[in-house]
Structure formats: C-alpha cells, structure tokens
Amino acid sequence: MTTMRLTILLAALFPLLAAFSAQPLNVLFIAVDDLRPDIGCYGVIHAKTPNIDRLAARGIVFDKAYCAQAVCSPSRTAILTGLRPDTTKVWDLDTHFRDAQPDCVTLPQHFRMNGYHTVGLGKLEHHGFEDGPSWSEPRWFPSGQMVKVDEQDWTKHTVTLFEGVKSEFANPLEDVAKRKGGKAGKKGPSFEISPKTDDELPDGAVAAEAVKRLAGLKAAGKPFFFGVGFVKPHLPFTCPQKYWDLYPEASIQLAANAQRPKDAPEPAFHNNYELRSYGTVPENGPISDAMALKLIRGYRACVSFMDAQLGRVLDELDRLGLRENTLIVLWGDHGYHLGENGLFTKMTNFLLENL
Ligand SMILES: [Ca+2]
C-alpha cells in the first residue's frame, strides 16, 4: 500500500452562488510541482506567498489532504484518474496509466465529454505521459513543443516545435527515452540565482501563455477546463535574484528535526538520490549544513517565484471578468523534505508538520 505525504489542495470556490447558476462554471486547474505547504495560508510565517494566500482567503484550504504516493507520476495520475496507484499500476515515472486502464476517464476528459473545451499548459500529467483523450488541443510546453497524443493510441505523439523557453527539464519525450535507456547523466547545479527574467524561465513562460490563452478561452464562449502546470519549486532551485532577496540568508535555519526518528526502520529512508543527481551535490555522504541552508533558501525563493507567476494568471482572470464564473483549484503533487528526518526531496511516507 502506498501512501502518503501531505499534499496541498486549495480551492477558490468563489462565489459559491455561481455553483447554483444555470451557466456552467469554468475550471482553472493549477498544478504545482513538489510544493509542500510552505505557504502563508497554512500559517507558515516565513512564507512570502501573497497570491496563493489571496486565493485561499476567498476559498477553502484543505489542511488534511494526502497524496496517493509521494512522487510525481503516481500522485498526478491518481488525481487525474481518481484511481489508486495499485489500480493504474503507475508506481514509477515510466508507465502510462492507460497501459493498465485504457478506458479510464480522466478529470479533464470528463469535462471534455460534457461540452467543455479542455486545454493544458506545462506539467500536468508527468512529462512524457500526456493523455490524448483528456485535451481538446495539443498540450503546450514552455520548452518549445506542442504535443498531440493520439486519442486511441497513447504511445503515438505528434510534436510541433516552436520557439520556446529553454527548460531545465529535458524534452519530455527524450526524457522518457533516456530514463528507459539507463542512468541519466548529472544535471546542473541544485540551486542557482538565475540571471534570466521571469518570462525567460519555464514558469514565467507558462504564466505569459496562460494570460494570452485566457482571453481566447473567454472569447470562444464555451465553458473551459484550463490546466496550468508550474514546475517550481521542483529542483533545481533556480529563480531570479529578487525572489532570493525575499529570504535573507541570515533568516534561514536548518530543519528542527533533522535527525532520523529513533527506531524508524531503514526502508522508510533513502539516500537523497534525487538531490544527488544534481552536479553540485556529493554522490555520497552527508549533505553539509551550508548546502542545506542554501537548498532551504532556494526552495523558498522558488515557491515565491511560482507564486508570482500564479498572481499574473489570477490577475488576468479578474481583468477579463472571469472570476465570478471560474472555479479555481490549486494543488501540489506531494510533500517535500528540506532536511527533516535527515532527508531531502520526496519519495517517503513521512508527514510534515510545524514547517
Ligand atoms: Ca512532483
């Protein structure tokens, strides 16, 4: 049985009265990669997340939300299909849920089958496992690809290239091929102050595209299900200086419970292998306190960077007068360690408290 890390699920069900109107509500479905509840609306004092907080203030904050399995694809698949990993057979990052459940109906697919126009930008399904029947239009990625998945054969993709933003994530299809072919090489640094502007980074490009698309979705006059996927605060913790500046170095402290719990069984842990795949992190041995402090600061900076991109989308929704008739759901795919229990990243069953 696979469980369970805290995930974040916020919904702005606003206004509730709209739910009783004859006009179907639009859905803005926002996925955030590796977001633990380091967020102001969860009472985390250090968090600088004004846009998530304003969304939370007019909606519902779910504080007992759990994920099916604490890693991207199984968790995302469970959210999209409503099925457990043991049913989808997606326990890893290499399996499409339609291999085991060819006829399942995903959440966006359900809306599509009921008259909605469904569009997805960025990371919603796990990269490389985009789903044909879910979307009315090709899936859009900031790295310069539009991917149309065959509606009958999910192994067939049509890819259109355009001038996109270079991503730290590889081309989704190449990424899968590389993983299947063996060990991927070392990646870039685990954290970095980026000299790029917001829009030159993937999440900024997703926000810019989302802002562009909203006007078209409104003009089309059909109810829409709009999936917007942000990849920060996933590693590497790369974002512009202004977001790092929100968290002065001197304000960062190590996790209070940085030791393994007494008598906890060995299988509950891992050796931080995801973190170690980044170039600046040693292959073995402890993560130094100096590096841990940088990672914690970088993670927080990336949460704020993502929050700023979210704010652009929410502002445009308001500007277009769509707020009253759009249900917004914001969710993270699983929790995350930043040194708690001696761990970094995800893929454990620990719950996080007192961030
Ligand atoms: Ca994830």
Residues whose N, C-alpha, C, O or C-beta is under 5 A from the ligand:
A	BS01	CA	D33 D34 C72 D333
